Amino acid sequence: MCRQSATVCLIKSPALDGVAGLSLVERLRLLPDPRRRRGMRHPFVAVLLVATAAVVAGARSYAAIGQWAANAPQHTLARLGARGTGALGVRVAPSAATIRRVIGLVCPGGLADLTGADPVGSDSIAVDGKAARGSRHGTSPAAHLLAAMTGDSRTVTQLRVPDKTNEITCFAAPGALRPNRGHGHGRCPSHPARPCALPGRGEEGPLRAGSRPKPELHRRLRTLPWKEVTARRYDRETGHGRKETRVTRALTVTDLGLDFPHAVQAARILRHRTNLKTGTISRQTIYAITDLTSHQASPQRLGQLARSQWIIENRLHFVRDTTFAEEASKIRTGYGPENMATLRNLAINTLQQHGHRNIAAGLRQPPTSPSAARSTSSASPDQHTHKITGLCNGPGVAAGPRAFLGSGSPEMRKAPPGIPGRGFH
């Protein structure tokens, strides 16, 4: 099932059957350790957990992760599974070099699938890609990462688009972005160059764009009798300095000779936007086809599926660029770019799981704030479990709400500013 993309993969990624109920520690143990046995000192899972905890605390680079680990207190390292030395069992954190080596070698496909959210129960999955511009090195292009996100803002998985290809080719490849979690896939109705994964019956997926790069399909959809359509939906909203009206019409095309596999319905989405500041009015028309019948997808539902694509831009790519400064990251070697992006996805999922709609605010939130105290199941707010409670629950790591990986202990609050991991670079 391995989905290595940039180079040939010599490691087989684990299957995803039965991992939904496992803790993060148990899932990471399914990953093969890519290191050689000789000279191995730190447990493989512990190194990954240290890197995960540092990224959740705001670390953006290998140096920042190493700084976080070097200043982490003993009880935090113990919960992360760091190795103990001496008669007293003093915990030793992995160095920045060790963390860099492990993140650069671990299978990116397996890490992304095992740390992603389970999409069961989600009615749509949006797929879109972005380039990590800082990963460009010499003649090697920047890493282009294709991610999948549910409609409720949970990242499912991610892969790197191979060089000399594009998102659509990568998405259409067998096994690409298709973990065994019960979802079909399709094309994004909002943009012809952006794939979109949505539940459906046919291999083509339920919703597919009818514009470029399919000009003939776009022409046929445009000539359909849209003026005679009575099934329509009006949606109006105001925000972001504009007023927008969307009109969605749906038409059954089974007997209209569209000549496209699995096509059952066609949709036309007409968008009217008014800039509230300048008064400028713009209009845009989008055509799409679906294999869902009118009983399965009304015009209202088709409009919602079309809108669901843009959640990945706002909730994932924008956050990684602004909060975690992904485009400025200079991580280039090995599988570092995609694996660091996966750890950022995991951090975003974790913070959203604990009620943080604003990820940057979640990273800045003081550990002793009232909201942090309310979000923990422990009586004392000093445990600071509001970010990643239960992240490390599993064999070998202390379970329960006290299993915190962050920076809220008394020892860490006495540390100098910037250590260990409050938004440092």
C-alpha positions as semicolon CSV with decimal commas, in nm:
position;residue;x (nm);y (nm);z (nm)
1;M;0,000;0,000;0,000
2;C;0,304;0,222;0,013
3;R;0,261;0,556;-0,162
4;Q;0,613;0,691;-0,180
5;S;0,614;0,942;-0,458
6;A;0,942;1,126;-0,503
7;T;1,168;0,819;-0,512
8;V;1,141;0,443;-0,521
9;C;1,011;0,307;-0,191
10;L;1,186;0,009;-0,033
11;I;0,957;-0,004;0,269
12;K;0,605;-0,140;0,271
13;S;0,355;0,082;0,449
14;P;0,112;-0,083;0,692
15;A;-0,247;-0,156;0,600
16;L;-0,515;0,061;0,756
17;D;-0,759;-0,215;0,847
18;G;-0,858;-0,194;1,212
19;V;-0,653;0,114;1,307
20;A;-0,950;0,344;1,374
21;G;-0,972;0,250;1,742
22;L;-0,597;0,259;1,813
23;S;-0,414;0,536;1,993
24;L;-0,146;0,739;1,820
25;V;0,129;0,534;1,985
26;E;-0,022;0,206;1,869
27;R;-0,064;0,337;1,516
28;L;0,292;0,467;1,496
29;R;0,418;0,125;1,605
30;L;0,278;-0,013;1,280
31;L;0,533;0,193;1,087
32;P;0,859;0,015;0,999
33;D;1,172;0,169;1,147
34;P;1,387;0,282;0,850
35;R;1,709;0,308;1,055
36;R;1,989;0,055;1,071
37;R;2,009;-0,141;1,393
38;R;2,370;-0,055;1,457
39;G;2,409;0,252;1,673
40;M;2,035;0,287;1,736
41;R;1,978;0,451;2,076
42;H;1,636;0,612;2,080
43;P;1,304;0,428;2,026
44;F;1,157;0,499;1,686
45;V;0,809;0,586;1,816
46;A;0,954;0,812;2,085
47;V;1,140;1,018;1,825
48;L;0,821;1,064;1,623
49;L;0,624;1,158;1,935
50;V;0,884;1,415;2,038
51;A;0,865;1,573;1,693
52;T;0,484;1,567;1,704
53;A;0,471;1,730;2,046
54;A;0,713;2,002;1,940
55;V;0,512;2,086;1,628
56;V;0,191;2,102;1,832
57;A;0,373;2,342;2,063
58;G;0,463;2,564;1,765
59;A;0,800;2,436;1,636
60;R;0,856;2,501;1,266
61;S;1,197;2,348;1,191
62;Y;1,430;2,066;1,292
63;A;1,633;2,306;1,506
64;A;1,319;2,421;1,686
65;I;1,210;2,061;1,748
66;G;1,555;1,979;1,887
67;Q;1,544;2,285;2,112
68;W;1,201;2,185;2,240
69;A;1,322;1,831;2,312
70;A;1,639;1,950;2,487
71;N;1,437;2,165;2,727
72;A;1,147;1,925;2,786
73;P;1,109;1,816;3,152
74;Q;1,157;1,458;3,263
75;H;0,790;1,377;3,310
76;T;0,713;1,490;2,954
77;L;0,995;1,280;2,810
78;A;0,875;0,984;3,015
79;R;0,526;1,011;2,868
80;L;0,677;1,034;2,522
81;G;0,868;0,711;2,577
82;A;1,219;0,860;2,567
83;R;1,495;0,622;2,669
84;G;1,616;0,614;3,029
85;T;1,980;0,597;3,135
86;G;2,161;0,521;3,457
87;A;2,035;0,376;3,781
88;L;1,788;0,664;3,824
89;G;1,642;0,619;3,477
90;V;1,708;0,975;3,364
91;R;1,528;1,038;3,037
92;V;1,741;1,150;2,743
93;A;1,577;1,334;2,455
94;P;1,683;1,262;2,096
95;S;1,907;1,522;1,938
96;A;1,807;1,747;1,651
97;A;2,026;1,538;1,419
98;T;1,844;1,218;1,519
99;I;1,505;1,382;1,472
100;R;1,609;1,514;1,131
101;R;1,732;1,172;1,022
102;V;1,416;0,987;1,133
103;I;1,173;1,237;0,980
104;G;1,368;1,233;0,655
105;L;1,358;0,852;0,632
106;V;1,016;0,745;0,762
107;C;0,761;0,635;0,503
108;P;0,553;0,946;0,420
109;G;0,254;0,750;0,289
110;G;0,224;0,539;0,602
111;L;0,282;0,833;0,836
112;A;0,015;1,042;0,663
113;D;-0,243;0,762;0,661
114;L;-0,181;0,650;1,019
115;T;-0,189;0,999;1,170
116;G;-0,483;1,126;0,963
117;A;-0,842;1,148;1,076
118;D;-1,090;0,871;1,005
119;P;-1,336;1,000;0,741
120;V;-1,613;0,759;0,841
121;G;-1,929;0,962;0,892
122;S;-1,820;1,249;0,667
123;D;-2,038;1,316;0,364
124;S;-1,764;1,475;0,154
125;I;-1,388;1,488;0,124
126;A;-1,212;1,776;-0,052
127;V;-0,874;1,720;-0,217
128;D;-0,633;1,996;-0,317
129;G;-0,259;2,048;-0,347
130;K;-0,007;2,315;-0,258
131;A;0,365;2,361;-0,310
132;A;0,613;2,390;-0,024
133;R;0,813;2,659;-0,201
134;G;1,103;2,656;0,043
135;S;1,178;2,291;-0,037
136;R;1,313;2,379;-0,383
137;H;1,680;2,284;-0,400
138;G;1,904;2,338;-0,701
139;T;1,743;2,175;-1,003
140;S;1,496;1,983;-0,786
141;P;1,149;2,140;-0,790
142;A;0,957;2,226;-0,477
143;A;0,756;1,948;-0,313
144;H;0,393;1,959;-0,427
145;L;0,168;1,805;-0,161
146;L;-0,183;1,678;-0,227
147;A;-0,402;1,655;0,083
148;A;-0,754;1,528;0,156
149;M;-0,982;1,692;0,414
150;T;-1,333;1,610;0,536
151;G;-1,616;1,860;0,532
152;D;-1,572;1,923;0,905
153;S;-1,207;2,030;0,866
154;R;-1,025;1,708;0,956
155;T;-0,725;1,614;0,743
156;V;-0,746;1,252;0,629
157;T;-0,420;1,188;0,444
158;Q;-0,161;1,343;0,217
159;L;0,086;1,246;-0,054
160;R;0,354;1,412;-0,261
161;V;0,280;1,463;-0,629
162;P;0,567;1,308;-0,830
163;D;0,779;1,532;-1,048
164;K;0,681;1,574;-1,415
165;T;0,315;1,506;-1,340
166;N;0,020;1,693;-1,188
167;E;-0,249;1,664;-0,923
168;I;-0,508;1,505;-1,152
169;T;-0,270;1,235;-1,275
170;C;-0,160;1,162;-0,918
171;F;-0,516;1,156;-0,790
172;A;-0,631;0,918;-1,063
173;A;-0,350;0,669;-0,999
174;P;-0,456;0,343;-0,830
175;G;-0,418;0,369;-0,454
176;A;-0,346;0,742;-0,452
177;L;-0,519;0,920;-0,164
178;R;-0,743;0,618;-0,125
179;P;-0,690;0,468;0,217
180;N;-0,926;0,182;0,285
181;R;-1,184;0,388;0,470
182;G;-1,495;0,353;0,259
183;H;-1,500;0,662;0,036
184;G;-1,525;0,711;-0,337
185;H;-1,356;0,991;-0,525
186;G;-1,438;1,243;-0,793
187;R;-1,333;1,572;-0,949
188;C;-1,369;1,912;-0,796
189;P;-1,666;2,105;-0,934
190;S;-1,512;2,438;-0,836
191;H;-1,191;2,429;-1,036
192;P;-1,102;2,202;-1,329
193;A;-0,743;2,159;-1,215
194;R;-0,824;2,067;-0,856
195;P;-0,939;1,716;-0,770
196;C;-1,213;1,662;-0,517
197;A;-1,296;1,339;-0,332
198;L;-1,659;1,280;-0,251
199;P;-1,863;0,967;-0,168
200;G;-2,031;0,811;-0,468
201;R;-2,104;0,495;-0,664
202;G;-1,908;0,509;-0,989
203;E;-1,537;0,511;-1,040
204;E;-1,564;0,861;-1,186
205;G;-1,699;0,992;-0,860
206;P;-2,017;1,184;-0,791
207;L;-1,924;1,535;-0,905
208;R;-1,696;1,630;-1,190
209;A;-1,616;1,963;-1,351
210;G;-1,747;2,023;-1,700
211;S;-1,495;2,286;-1,815
212;R;-1,128;2,270;-1,912
213;P;-0,956;2,035;-1,973
214;K;-1,279;1,884;-2,120
215;P;-1,390;2,150;-2,372
216;E;-1,629;1,919;-2,556
217;L;-1,799;1,817;-2,234
218;H;-1,822;2,182;-2,133
219;R;-1,985;2,270;-2,468
220;R;-2,244;1,994;-2,433
221;L;-2,330;2,096;-2,079
222;R;-2,365;2,459;-2,179
223;T;-2,617;2,372;-2,455
224;L;-2,849;2,176;-2,225
225;P;-3,201;2,323;-2,179
226;W;-3,124;2,508;-1,856
227;K;-3,402;2,763;-1,901
228;E;-3,660;2,488;-1,871
229;V;-3,519;2,356;-1,543
230;T;-3,750;2,396;-1,244
231;A;-3,530;2,222;-0,985
232;R;-3,319;2,506;-0,849
233;R;-3,174;2,637;-0,526
234;Y;-3,093;2,996;-0,419
235;D;-2,827;3,061;-0,156
236;R;-2,738;3,411;-0,035
237;E;-2,467;3,513;0,207
238;T;-2,267;3,822;0,303
239;G;-1,909;3,816;0,426
240;H;-1,546;3,894;0,346
241;G;-1,647;4,232;0,206
242;R;-1,886;4,096;-0,056
243;K;-2,242;3,982;-0,105
244;E;-2,289;3,660;-0,299
245;T;-2,589;3,486;-0,452
246;R;-2,557;3,132;-0,588
247;V;-2,821;2,970;-0,807
248;T;-2,787;2,593;-0,850
249;R;-2,990;2,413;-1,117
250;A;-2,995;2,036;-1,158
251;L;-3,103;1,843;-1,466
252;T;-3,131;1,468;-1,525
253;V;-2,924;1,384;-1,833
254;T;-2,978;1,009;-1,865
255;D;-3,176;1,045;-2,192
256;L;-3,011;1,362;-2,324
257;G;-2,719;1,193;-2,503
258;L;-2,443;1,348;-2,294
259;D;-2,222;1,047;-2,371
260;F;-2,021;1,048;-2,048
261;P;-1,973;0,740;-1,825
262;H;-2,190;0,726;-1,510
263;A;-2,344;1,069;-1,574
264;V;-2,695;1,087;-1,427
265;Q;-2,738;1,454;-1,340
266;A;-2,587;1,779;-1,460
267;A;-2,563;2,092;-1,248
268;R;-2,515;2,457;-1,334
269;I;-2,401;2,691;-1,058
270;L;-2,436;3,063;-1,130
271;R;-2,254;3,295;-0,890
272;H;-2,330;3,668;-0,857
273;R;-2,084;3,860;-0,639
274;T;-2,107;4,224;-0,535
275;N;-1,811;4,401;-0,378
276;L;-1,961;4,599;-0,090
277;K;-1,682;4,856;-0,099
278;T;-1,660;4,932;-0,470
279;G;-1,998;4,807;-0,589
280;T;-1,835;4,594;-0,860
281;I;-2,053;4,306;-0,975
282;S;-1,901;3,982;-1,111
283;R;-2,065;3,673;-1,252
284;Q;-1,934;3,318;-1,290
285;T;-2,096;3,003;-1,427
286;I;-1,979;2,651;-1,343
287;Y;-2,105;2,326;-1,493
288;A;-2,068;1,983;-1,332
289;I;-2,192;1,627;-1,373
290;T;-2,269;1,365;-1,111
291;D;-2,357;0,998;-1,087
292;L;-2,604;1,071;-0,806
293;T;-2,974;1,065;-0,890
294;S;-3,215;1,346;-0,808
295;H;-3,333;1,147;-0,504
296;Q;-2,977;1,118;-0,374
297;A;-2,867;1,475;-0,443
298;S;-3,100;1,772;-0,471
299;P;-2,981;2,110;-0,611
300;Q;-2,919;2,220;-0,252
301;R;-2,699;1,917;-0,189
302;L;-2,504;1,965;-0,513
303;G;-2,438;2,326;-0,418
304;Q;-2,309;2,215;-0,080
305;L;-2,075;1,962;-0,240
306;A;-1,940;2,230;-0,469
307;R;-1,875;2,464;-0,178
308;S;-1,711;2,197;0,037
309;Q;-1,397;2,203;-0,179
310;W;-1,287;2,543;-0,053
311;I;-1,267;2,436;0,311
312;I;-0,925;2,283;0,246
313;E;-0,792;2,622;0,136
314;N;-0,911;2,803;0,449
315;R;-0,862;2,537;0,714
316;L;-0,541;2,369;0,600
317;H;-0,327;2,543;0,339
318;F;-0,379;2,895;0,473
319;V;-0,307;2,782;0,830
320;R;0,010;2,596;0,733
321;D;0,138;2,897;0,544
322;T;0,056;3,166;0,800
323;T;0,077;2,989;1,137
324;F;0,350;2,733;1,064
325;A;0,530;2,934;0,790
326;E;0,545;2,631;0,562
327;E;0,645;2,819;0,249
328;A;0,942;2,970;0,433
329;S;1,059;2,633;0,563
330;K;1,395;2,522;0,419
331;I;1,345;2,152;0,486
332;R;1,445;1,990;0,155
333;T;1,615;1,653;0,190
334;G;1,467;1,306;0,193
335;Y;1,102;1,280;0,287
336;G;1,136;1,576;0,521
337;P;0,904;1,819;0,337
338;E;0,606;1,583;0,322
339;N;0,657;1,436;0,669
340;M;0,684;1,778;0,832
341;A;0,366;1,879;0,651
342;T;0,200;1,564;0,790
343;L;0,304;1,661;1,144
344;R;0,155;2,007;1,086
345;N;-0,168;1,842;0,969
346;L;-0,172;1,635;1,287
347;A;-0,117;1,947;1,498
348;I;-0,408;2,123;1,325
349;N;-0,634;1,821;1,375
350;T;-0,538;1,804;1,743
351;L;-0,602;2,171;1,813
352;Q;-0,935;2,161;1,630
353;Q;-1,034;1,851;1,823
354;H;-0,992;2,050;2,143
355;G;-1,210;2,337;2,031
356;H;-0,960;2,580;1,876
357;R;-1,114;2,729;1,564
358;N;-0,819;2,967;1,537
359;I;-0,501;2,758;1,526
360;A;-0,267;3,052;1,587
361;A;-0,469;3,151;1,894
362;G;-0,456;2,790;2,014
363;L;-0,076;2,792;1,999
364;R;-0,062;3,124;2,187
365;Q;-0,315;3,035;2,454
366;P;-0,158;3,049;2,805
367;P;-0,172;2,717;2,991
368;T;-0,334;2,875;3,296
369;S;-0,623;3,043;3,111
370;P;-0,979;2,959;3,224
371;S;-1,061;2,796;2,890
372;A;-0,760;2,567;2,927
373;A;-0,876;2,467;3,273
374;R;-1,228;2,395;3,150
375;S;-1,108;2,181;2,860
376;T;-0,906;1,941;3,076
377;S;-1,053;1,650;3,264
378;S;-0,797;1,699;3,541
379;A;-0,877;1,910;3,843
380;S;-0,567;2,125;3,811
381;P;-0,515;2,361;3,515
382;D;-0,138;2,312;3,557
383;Q;-0,167;1,987;3,365
384;H;-0,246;2,196;3,055
385;T;-0,413;1,910;2,870
386;H;-0,631;2,126;2,647
387;K;-0,418;2,079;2,332
388;I;-0,342;1,711;2,296
389;T;-0,514;1,517;2,576
390;G;-0,488;1,147;2,513
391;L;-0,247;1,186;2,220
392;C;-0,005;0,934;2,368
393;N;-0,249;0,704;2,546
394;G;-0,136;0,353;2,482
395;P;0,097;0,080;2,606
396;G;0,431;0,211;2,722
397;V;0,309;0,569;2,769
398;A;0,120;0,708;3,065
399;A;-0,251;0,704;2,986
400;G;-0,523;0,940;3,090
401;P;-0,564;1,316;3,089
402;R;-0,220;1,371;3,247
403;A;-0,048;1,244;2,931
404;F;0,037;1,593;2,810
405;L;0,314;1,664;2,562
406;G;0,313;2,042;2,580
407;S;0,471;2,322;2,778
408;G;0,250;2,378;3,079
409;S;0,449;2,221;3,362
410;P;0,596;2,440;3,637
411;E;0,950;2,360;3,522
412;M;0,876;2,468;3,167
413;R;0,695;2,786;3,271
414;K;1,015;2,894;3,450
415;A;1,220;2,855;3,132
416;P;1,343;3,163;2,943
417;P;1,114;3,315;2,678
418;G;1,104;3,119;2,355
419;I;1,180;2,785;2,518
420;P;1,048;2,527;2,490
421;G;0,830;2,593;2,191
422;R;0,593;2,885;2,229
423;G;0,590;2,996;1,869
424;F;0,967;2,991;1,818
425;H;1,135;2,933;1,482
